[in-house]
Amino acid sequence: MHAKTRTGNSGHYYIDRDGAIYQYVDDDRIAHHVREHNPHTIGIELVNTGRYPEWYRSDNQIMTEPYPPAQVDSLVQLVGELRVRYPTISAIAGHEDLDRETLAAEDNPAVTIRRKVDPGPLFPWDAVLGLTGLARLGLAP
């Protein structure tokens, strides 16, 4: 079983399913949202069930909740605002692109799973990239 840590994981922004945007960490502060990339990234978290509550079970590795249009629209809007503030932003990535760590599944240690799989196959990458003008960094397989 994997220990549930209380490490203070955080993102700079959270976008709810209805498109509401919440900022929890100022842009000039480091948020703890993806290993080894925190100091040079702005974390935007999209509310999604993902693999909850069985994140690390071998039989629960497919994300099935689609991203609502209002949520995607707000993401595009937020990225546009961030690009105005920070003109050097040229790429966007998901956790799945940056956190490539694998671990043993909690229900079957013989099975290896990815630690992070979001935003997953239902995320509309083509639309987001087209509307933001950004490249996707570290393409997930």
C-alpha positions as CSV (number, residue, x, y, z in Angstrom):
1,M,0.0,0.0,0.0
2,H,1.3,3.5,-0.8
3,A,1.4,6.0,2.0
4,K,-0.8,8.9,1.6
5,T,1.5,11.9,2.1
6,R,0.7,15.3,3.5
7,T,3.3,17.1,1.5
8,G,1.3,20.2,0.7
9,N,0.8,19.4,-3.0
10,S,-0.5,22.4,-4.7
11,G,-1.1,24.2,-8.0
12,H,-1.1,27.8,-8.8
13,Y,-4.5,27.7,-10.4
14,Y,-7.5,25.3,-10.2
15,I,-10.2,25.3,-12.8
16,D,-13.5,23.7,-11.8
17,R,-15.8,21.8,-14.1
18,D,-18.0,24.9,-14.5
19,G,-15.0,27.0,-15.7
20,A,-14.5,28.9,-12.4
21,I,-10.8,29.7,-11.9
22,Y,-9.3,29.8,-8.5
23,Q,-5.7,30.9,-7.7
24,Y,-4.2,29.3,-4.6
25,V,-0.5,30.2,-5.0
26,D,0.9,33.5,-6.4
27,D,2.7,33.1,-9.7
28,D,6.0,34.3,-8.2
29,R,5.9,31.5,-5.6
30,I,6.7,27.8,-6.1
31,A,3.8,25.5,-6.1
32,H,4.3,21.8,-5.5
33,H,2.4,20.2,-8.4
34,V,4.9,18.1,-10.4
35,R,8.2,16.6,-9.3
36,E,11.4,18.2,-10.6
37,H,9.6,21.0,-12.5
38,N,8.1,23.1,-9.7
39,P,10.6,26.0,-9.8
40,H,10.1,26.8,-13.5
41,T,6.4,26.1,-14.1
42,I,3.0,27.4,-13.4
43,G,0.7,24.7,-12.2
44,I,-2.8,24.6,-13.5
45,E,-5.0,21.8,-12.1
46,L,-8.2,20.8,-13.8
47,V,-10.8,19.4,-11.4
48,N,-11.5,15.8,-12.6
49,T,-12.2,12.5,-10.9
50,G,-9.3,10.9,-12.7
51,R,-8.4,7.6,-11.0
52,Y,-10.0,8.6,-7.6
53,P,-10.2,7.0,-5.1
54,E,-8.0,4.0,-6.2
55,W,-5.2,5.9,-7.9
56,Y,-2.6,3.1,-7.6
57,R,-4.7,0.0,-8.4
58,S,-3.7,-1.9,-11.5
59,D,-7.4,-2.1,-12.6
60,N,-8.0,1.6,-12.3
61,Q,-5.6,3.3,-14.7
62,I,-8.0,4.7,-17.3
63,M,-9.4,8.2,-16.8
64,T,-13.0,8.3,-17.9
65,E,-14.3,11.7,-17.0
66,P,-14.4,14.1,-20.0
67,Y,-13.4,17.7,-19.6
68,P,-16.4,20.0,-19.9
69,P,-16.3,22.8,-22.6
70,A,-16.5,25.5,-19.9
71,Q,-13.4,24.1,-18.2
72,V,-11.4,23.9,-21.4
73,D,-12.6,27.4,-22.4
74,S,-11.4,28.8,-19.0
75,L,-8.1,27.0,-19.4
76,V,-7.5,28.6,-22.8
77,Q,-8.5,32.0,-21.4
78,L,-6.1,31.6,-18.4
79,V,-3.2,30.5,-20.6
80,G,-3.8,33.5,-22.8
81,E,-3.7,35.8,-19.7
82,L,-0.5,34.1,-18.5
83,R,1.1,34.5,-21.9
84,V,0.5,38.2,-21.8
85,R,2.1,38.4,-18.3
86,Y,4.9,36.0,-19.2
87,P,5.7,36.3,-23.0
88,T,8.4,33.6,-22.8
89,I,5.8,30.9,-22.2
90,S,6.0,28.7,-25.3
91,A,4.9,25.2,-24.2
92,I,2.3,23.4,-22.1
93,A,2.5,19.9,-20.6
94,G,0.4,17.5,-18.6
95,H,1.5,15.6,-15.5
96,E,1.7,12.6,-17.7
97,D,4.3,14.4,-19.8
98,L,6.5,15.5,-17.0
99,D,6.2,12.9,-14.2
100,R,7.3,9.7,-15.8
101,E,7.9,7.7,-12.6
102,T,6.5,4.2,-12.4
103,L,5.6,2.2,-9.3
104,A,4.2,-1.1,-8.2
105,A,0.4,-1.2,-8.2
106,E,-1.0,-1.4,-4.7
107,D,-3.2,-4.4,-5.4
108,N,-0.6,-6.3,-7.4
109,P,3.1,-5.4,-6.8
110,A,4.1,-7.4,-9.9
111,V,2.3,-4.8,-12.1
112,T,4.0,-1.5,-12.8
113,I,1.8,1.6,-13.3
114,R,2.5,5.2,-14.0
115,R,2.4,7.5,-11.0
116,K,0.7,10.3,-13.0
117,V,-1.6,9.8,-16.0
118,D,-3.4,13.1,-16.2
119,P,-4.8,14.8,-18.0
120,G,-5.3,11.6,-19.9
121,P,-6.7,10.6,-23.2
122,L,-10.0,12.6,-22.9
123,F,-8.1,15.9,-22.7
124,P,-8.6,17.9,-25.9
125,W,-4.9,18.5,-26.7
126,D,-5.4,19.5,-30.3
127,A,-8.0,22.1,-29.5
128,V,-6.0,23.6,-26.6
129,L,-2.8,23.7,-28.5
130,G,-4.5,25.3,-31.5
131,L,-6.3,27.9,-29.4
132,T,-3.3,28.8,-27.2
133,G,-0.5,28.7,-29.9
134,L,1.6,26.6,-27.5
135,A,3.6,23.5,-28.2
136,R,3.2,20.4,-26.1
137,L,6.3,19.7,-24.0
138,G,7.4,16.1,-23.4
139,L,4.8,14.2,-25.3
140,A,3.5,11.2,-23.4
141,P,3.6,7.9,-25.2
